[in-house]
Amino acid sequence: MSRLVLEISNEVAESLQLPPSERLSRVQRELAIRLYQKGLLSFGKARELAQMTKWEFHSLLGDEGIERSYDLEELESDLNTLEQLD
């Protein structure tokens, strides 16, 4: 399994106008949002990168004014989930 590691210099990290405890999660969320918006990550993978639930990430996209693409695969997955709930 390969792994991608992103290094951010201390100078840049400290320039973020965020408390140190929020920096990593905020950068992950921002990256996830932009990669999803550009079509480089699916909703599920972007949500995973952001470390959020499906509903939290959906809400975040709404807060950011980003339209959610919804493809046939996601529809089928949602329909299967609904069938299992019956």
ChimeraX attribute file (.defattr): number of C-alpha atoms within 10 A of each C-alpha:
attribute: neighborCount
match mode: 1-to-1
recipient: residues
	/A:1	2
	/A:2	4
	/A:3	5
	/A:4	5
	/A:5	6
	/A:6	6
	/A:7	7
	/A:8	9
	/A:9	9
	/A:10	8
	/A:11	8
	/A:12	8
	/A:13	15
	/A:14	13
	/A:15	9
	/A:16	13
	/A:17	9
	/A:18	12
	/A:19	8
	/A:20	10
	/A:21	8
	/A:22	11
	/A:23	15
	/A:24	12
	/A:25	13
	/A:26	14
	/A:27	14
	/A:28	16
	/A:29	21
	/A:30	15
	/A:31	15
	/A:32	24
	/A:33	23
	/A:34	15
	/A:35	17
	/A:36	22
	/A:37	18
	/A:38	10
	/A:39	12
	/A:40	12
	/A:41	16
	/A:42	18
	/A:43	22
	/A:44	15
	/A:45	14
	/A:46	25
	/A:47	23
	/A:48	16
	/A:49	18
	/A:50	20
	/A:51	15
	/A:52	15
	/A:53	12
	/A:54	14
	/A:55	10
	/A:56	13
	/A:57	21
	/A:58	16
	/A:59	13
	/A:60	16
	/A:61	17
	/A:62	12
	/A:63	9
	/A:64	9
	/A:65	9
	/A:66	15
	/A:67	11
	/A:68	12
	/A:69	11
	/A:70	10
	/A:71	9
	/A:72	8
	/A:73	9
	/A:74	14
	/A:75	11
	/A:76	11
	/A:77	11
	/A:78	12
	/A:79	12
	/A:80	11
	/A:81	11
	/A:82	10
	/A:83	9
	/A:84	8
	/A:85	7
	/A:86	5
